[in-house]
Amino acid sequence: MIKMIAADLDGTLLNDDGVITPDTRNALIHAQEKGIRMVIATGRTPKFTIQEQKQLQMERFKNNYIIALNGQEIYRFSDGHTWCGPRVPAPDVSPTLKLAYDYCLEALCYDGNVRYQYLPPDFQAKKEAWLTVHQAEAHKDHESILGERIPITTWESPFPQEVSKIALLHSPLRLQEVLPLIRDRLLPGLKALLVKPNWLEIIPAGVSKGDALKRIMEETGIQANEVAVFGDGENDIDMIKAAGYGFAMGNAFPSVKQAAFAVTASNNQDGIAKALRFFPELD
């Protein structure tokens, strides 16, 4: 019998239009009405999950959680407490922005609900030329909803503060091309995870959704075989492995599918709702 459901947001709980479909929403509300805890596990800050919280009526049940910033924060609904983990140290930010400069990638440094944006010189023109030469397309995403954006003019100046994470963006083909190079050059203590085909995140090596989920399980006394997890990106793999029932969405990366207990339908085909039908306690 499952007692907790944890789901990634973008590419999992949300379809490609950034929407929770009615079947998925109703299935998750029904699960909460049966006493099952709901956990949203995302790379976003808690503020930018409020719409989804309301749609799933998470505040109504009080025993739910938000895993935010890939496990860097855990918000507990019962008392409003937020646990915070390690962040990217300020001295590590500029060397990471140097990677964006070297490989001509957009970089976003996250601090709370503010994003500091670094664009290499002539970025848009160089990106469009690269896409034309490689007959590639830019990938649609919903990054624009995620808060204020402040420009960074150069990677060379010391960054003044620690940040939650650094996202590197380009087309899927370009990120696949440079991902091994970036991982080889990352500073110790950082790791790179392909969250979406066009979205690479740099976070502290000690941070993961899986560790955050284990913390919640220990706090609530829920065992691994009582947890169902859904995800699609590399940042979901540790969480999928931590659960007895770790599902990869049909649109997930191959590495995520390989780590999963099972593969369900895609985020555009109500993969979460379809998988939950196999649990008799949700009849």
Secondary structure by P-SEA (a helix, b strand, c coil): cccbbbbbcccccccccccccaaaaaaaaaaaaabbbbbbbcccccccaaaaaaaacccccccbbbbcccccbbbbcccbbbbbcccccccaaaaaaaaaaaabbbbbbbcccbbbbbbccaaaaaaaaaaaaacbbbbbbccccccbbbbbccccccccccccbbbbbccaaaaaaaaaaaaaaccccbbbbcccccbbbbccccccaaaaaaaaaaaaccccccbbbbbccccaaaaaaaccbbbbcccccaaaaaaccccccccccaaaaaaaccccccc
